[in-house]
Amino acid sequence: MTVGKYHIVNPNEGHPLPDSHKITVRVTSAYGNSYHYSDHVTEGHFAFQATEAGDYMACFFAGDHKSSTTITVDFDWKSGVAAKDWTNVAKKGSVEVMELELKKMFDTVQSIRDEMFYLREREEEMRKLNRSTNSKMGWLSFLSFFICLSVAGMQVWHLKSFFEKKKLI
């Protein structure tokens, strides 16, 4: 977004501005497309959405200007976030575009939020599954240890009885 304001500074404070102090203003893009044109004015403003890449130019012409007279123009050009002349922006119809973009961003944020809650639920389910698996693995480890000790005891008992039958012990 780009906005601009301009006015001719009155060299004689308190007196009306002479007719020779009227200018023609034209704002164009680097490709020659005209975005603003005013003829024989003392002040004005413009606002437009910059759609083309490159430099934009503001040209001030004094058609009835005499060489002995100096015309001073106060010019304020703002673009991007600094362009806060929202009344002119609304007149140019950009509010609907911004509203649409805002709705798109809101939908994107909403979907990200929903996805985060879904991922939190999945994370909680995975934690429960991990706890359950760890608990089952602990019981399985204890059971396998008990079985190993039982088999070792049975082997010792069997070998002892075998050697006693053979009268080696």
N, C-alpha and C positions, 0 to 999 in steps of 0.2 A: 504494500500500500504506500502510495506517495501523495503527499499534500503540500501545497504551497500557498503563501500569501504574499502580496506585494502591494505597495502604495508609494506614491510620489511624496517625498518630503517637501513640505511647503517652505520655500526660502524666506518668506515674509510672514512671520508668525502674526496671527490676528487678521491678516488680509486674505481674501479669497485667492485660490490658486488660479493663475492666468491660463487662458485657453491654449497658449503655446506649450503648456506643460501636460500634454496628453500623449500617451504612448500606445503602441501596439505591442501586444505580448503574444508569443507563440511558444508552446512547449512541444518538442518533437523527440522521437526516439532516434537511435543510431541508424535505423533503416529509413528514416524520413517520414514515418507515420505521425500525424498530428494528434496530440492528446488534449490541447487547449489552445484556443485562439480568442483574443479580445482586441477590438479595434477602438482607438481613441478613448481610452479609459484613464482614470487617475488611480484606481485601486481595483483589486480583484483577488480571487482565490481559485484554486483548482484542486481536484482530487482524482486520482485514477489508480487502477491496479496495473502495476508494471508486469507485462506479460512477455516482453521481449528482452533478451539479454543485451547488455551493452550500456553505453552512457546515454542519458537523456539530457537534452539541452533546452534551456530557457533563453529566448532571444527577446530583447527589448529594443523597439524602434521608436524614435521620436521623429515623426513625419514633418511637423511644422516647426522644427527646432532651428533656432538661429545659433550661429557659432559662438556668439558672445554670451549665450545663456547656458548655465549648467543645470542639468536635471539630476537630482539624486533620487535613487529608487531604493526603498527599504524592502528587502526580499528575504523571505524565510522559507526554506525548503526542508521538508522532513520526509523521511522514508522509513519503512519497517515499523518497529515498535514505537519509535518516537513520533510517528504520524498519528496523533490522537485527536484529530479534528473529526470526531465521529458523526457530527451532523452532516458534513459534506460527504462522508463515506456512505452514510445511509441514503443520501440523495442519489448516489451513483449506483445503487442496487447491489452493493457488495455485502450487505448485511445478510441477505439470503444465502450467499455463497459461504460466508463465515458460519452461519447457522448450520448449514449442511455439513461443513467440515467439523464443527463442534459436535454434532450428533454422531458423525462417524467416529470421532475420537472417544466419545462417551460409550458407544457400542464396543469399541476396541477395549477400553478400560474395563467395561462390564464383563466381557468375555475373558479377559486376563484374570479378573477377580474370581469368576466362576471356576476357571481352570485351577487357580490356586487353592480354592476350597476343595475341589475334587482331588487334587494332589495331596492335600492334608489328610483327607479321609483315607486315601490309598496308603499313605504313610502310616497312619494309625493301624490299619488292617495288617500291614507288613510287620509292624512292631509286635502286634498280638501273635501273628504267625511265628515270628522269631522267638518270642518268649515260650510259646507252646512247643516249638521244635527243640529249643534248648532244654526245656523241662523233660520232654520225652527222651532226648539224648542222654540226659543225666540218669534217668531210670534205666535206660537200655545199657549204659555203661556199668551201672551197679549190678544189673542182672547178669551181664556177660562176665563181670569179675567174680560174682558168686558161682556161676557155672564153671568157670576156669578153676576156682578153688575146689569145687566139688569134684570135678574130673581129676584134678591132681590128688585129692584125698582118696578117691576110689582107686587110682593107679597105685598109690602107695599101699593101700589095703590089699589090692590084688597081688602086687609083687611080694608083699610080706607073706600072704597066705601061700603063694606059689613056692617061695623059698622054704617055708616051713614044711610043705608037703614033700619037697625034695630033700629035706633034712640038711639044707645048706646053712641054715641059721640055727 
